[in-house]
Amino acid sequence: MSALKGMHILITGTSQGIGKAVAELFLQHGHYVSGLDKQGPSIVHERYTHHTCDITDYDRLPQINDVQILINNAGVQNQNDIDVNLKALIRITERYGIQPAIRAILNIGSASAHTGSEFPEYCASKGGVVAYTKNVALRVAPFGATCNSLDPGGVLTPLNDCVIQDPACWAAIMEETPLKKWATPEEIAQWAYFLTVVNTFCTGQSIVVDGGESINSRFIWKD
């Protein structure tokens, strides 16, 4: 797959944050990108096609054929999480991803799926993505395709501005993060590109990229 050029990539949630960074990286590598987002387009490129739509409105999803790479990125936090993060992701995958042209599916999950340390429905929705990823990996394997989830910790996106811009909150977060930083959307995009284009063998896995936050045991002992 690494030798292929000009593949058709479908990405949800491309108007900002991780989705926009992923779309821009694929465009830089010469691929064709279709984006689905409730907001209007924020990318202007001859190989980019934007579809303004609500991914939970299944009857109005656009007709998009021969998707070779599907990246389920669109998500919400603490507002209809299961409907958007899990149910819509499943519908999008079943409609566009389970078909012979597919080469890779990547679900953008969350480290919270493994730690449980966030809003209850958010954790549940992302935990469901982990299980569904394994289900899809088995079903697309006959096409020679992979399916994985990429599960970031903190990422510097507009969704997280409320804590990024709060000095006390940010200091507390950094205490929990061994690398003392959060990822940029561009860093996560590099992982997305690797797992869908370079990778041809890893499948059914959940890759946690969180700066070491989920392995921080905070072991305390007497001096």
Secondary structure, 3 states (H helix, E strand, C coil): CCCCCCCEEEEECCCCHHHHHHHHHHHHCCCEEEEEECCCCCCCCCCEEEEECCCCCHHHCCCCCCCCEEEECCCCCCCCHHHHHHHHHHHHHHHHHCCCCCCEEEEECCCHHHHCCCCHHHHHHHHHHHHHHHHHHHHHHHHCCEEEEEEECCECCHHHHHHHCCHHHHHHHHHCCCCCCCECHHHHHHHHHHHHHHCCCCCCCEEEECCCHHHCCCCCCCC
